[in-house]
């Protein structure tokens, strides 16, 4: 899916000729985000939720975007793709737990269960319809599809540590403002929410851990038209 999105983006940008109505752009984005997660533990994977925990994790990350904009006079429509080129830790969880599983052997009966979610190759394909205001600034909405690779690691005192490689998909919705700068530069400020699909890891003692993540981000972009 990620290769398809990138291929479509490149084709879209280069098959549309640059002229007075169509412009291409390349730029950088810096985002400050809050990852809200709802975590559920199903101890014996029988469909019953034994524990729940809501956590929040503040992170910052950078990304690269490539887009093409069609000027419609009073408005515009932009198609683009945004890529986070590095790995980012989106989630982290630590929960104290007591266990009697190995008490007879003199092993420790208390400790911390830990879980982390590291995201890489995070790609967003998006469309941004915009309206040009009298002052020349553009107000736009964002709708996008997100896909990423995930390494989810669970460290448990009552089972073997486990890492699984998963796919993470989601839907992004938001809006913002865009202003042109000299020398074919522009700046964008955007607020957006991304609702990711659930991801799950089952440990060696048959405990299923499920995370439902949401990404609330404020992003500042600087781009160059070409």
N, C-alpha and C positions, 0 to 999 in steps of 0.2 A: 504493500500500500504506500509506503514512504517513497519508494522509487517512482511509483506511478504519479504521486502528487508533484514531486520535483520535476519529472519529465513534462507533465502538463503545464506547469508554471513556466518552464523555459520555452516550450513551444508557444504558449500564449503570448509571452512577452515579445518574442522575435517574429512571429508571423504577422503581428499587427504593425503596420508601417508607422513610423514616427512622423507626425505632421502637426498642423495647427490644432487639430482636434485630439490627437493621441500622443501621449508622452510616456516614456519609460522612466523608471527611477530605481535607484539602489541606495540603501541606507542602513543605519544602525539604530537599535532600540535598547534602552535601559529600562528595566521594569522593577518596581517594588511590589511584592506580592505577599498575600496572606493565604496559606494553604489550610483550609478547614477540612478536618477529617472526622468521619464517624466510623469508629472501629467496633467490630463485633467478634466475639470468640464463641465458637461452637466446640466444646471440649471433646465430644465424641462423634462429631460430624453427623448427628442425627436430625439436623434441621432445627434444633432448639438453641436459641441464643442464651448463653450462660452469663456473659458479661458484656457491657457496652462502655465505651469511653469516647468522648469528644475532645479533640486536641486541636491546637492552632499553632502554626509554624510560620514565622515571618522570614522571607528570603528575598534576595535580589539577584538578578541575572541579566545577561545581555543576549541580544539576538541580531540576526542579519535579515533584512527583507529585500525582496525583489518584486516590483509591481508595475502594472501598466494602467494608465488612467485615460478614460475617454471623456473629453470635455463636451457636455451637452448644452452649453450656453448658461442657463440659470442653475445648472447642476452638473454633476459628474458621477461617473461610476468607476470604481477602481477594483481590479482583480490582482491578488498578490499571494505570495507565500512567505512565511516567516520561519526561520530556523534558529533554534538554540544550539550552537555548535559544541558546547561543552556539556559535561555531566553535572547535574544539580541534585542535591538531596531535598526532595519535596516533602518528606514525611519522616518523623522519628517518634518512637513511643517507648517509654520505660514504665513498667508496672511491677510493683512488689508482689511476690507470691510466696506462700508457704506450701511445702510439699512433704508428705510422709512416705513417698514412694521408696526412698532408699534409707529410711531411718534405721532399719535393722542392720545395715552395713556401716553405720556411723557416718554416713555422708551428710552434707549440709542439708538442712530442711527448709531454709529460706533463701531467697535471692531475688534477682530482678529478671523479668522477661523483657526482652528488647526487640524492637522491630524498626527497620529502616526501609525507605523506598527511594532508590536512586534512579533518576530519569535521564535518558540520553536520546539523541536523535529526535528531539521534540520538534515537530513540524506542524504548522498551521496554514491551511489554505483558506483564504478569506475573500469576501466581497464587501466593498464599502460604498454604498450610494451616498452622495453628498449634495448639499444645497449651498450655493454661493450667496453669502450675505452682502448687503450693500457696501460694507467696509472691506470687501474682498476676501475675508476669511471664509473657510468652508466648514460647515457643520456636517458631520457624517455619522452613519451608523455602521456597525460591524457585525457580520455573521460569518462564522468560520467552522471548519471541521479540523479537529486536532488528532494527531496520532503520534505515539512515542514508544520507545523501548523502555522497559522497567526491570531493574534488578531488585527484587523484594527479599530481604533477609530477616529471618525470625530466629532469635536466640532464646531458648527456653531452658529453665532449670530442670524440667521434667521430661525433656526429649532432646534428640539430636538437633543441633543447629541446622538450618536449612535455608538455601538461597535458590530462588526460582527466577527465571527470565520470562517476562510476560509482555504482552502488548497492552498499551493504554490508549483508549480512544475517548473523544469527548466533543462537546459542542461549545463554541465560544460566541457570546453575544455582548455587545458593548456599543460605545459611541464616543465621539470626541470632536476636537476642532483642529483645523489645519491652516497654517499661514505660510505664504510664500516669502522667501528671503532673496536678497540679491544673488546674482551669479547662478541662477537656476537651482538654488537651494530651497528647502522648505522644512518646516518643523511641525510635528503632530503631537498632541496630548490626548491620550485615550484612557478611558476607564472601561474595564471589561470583566466579565465573569465567565469562567470555563467550568462546565459540569462534566467531570470524567466518569466513565463507567466504573463499576465496582471491580476490584482486583482481589484475589484470594490466594492464600498459601496454606497448605495442610502439612503439619509437622509429622514426625515419625510416630508420635503417640496418638495420631488421628485427631488432633485439634485443628480446626479450620479457622483461620484468621482472615476476616474480610474488611477491606478499607474502602470507604466511599469518599472520594476527595473532590473538593471544589477549590478553584483558583480565582482569587479576587485580586486584580492587578491594576496599578496605575502606571502607565508607560509613557515615556518621552522618546520621540523618534526624530532623527535628523537625516534628511535624504537629499540626494542629488539627482536632478533630471538629466537624461541624456537621450 
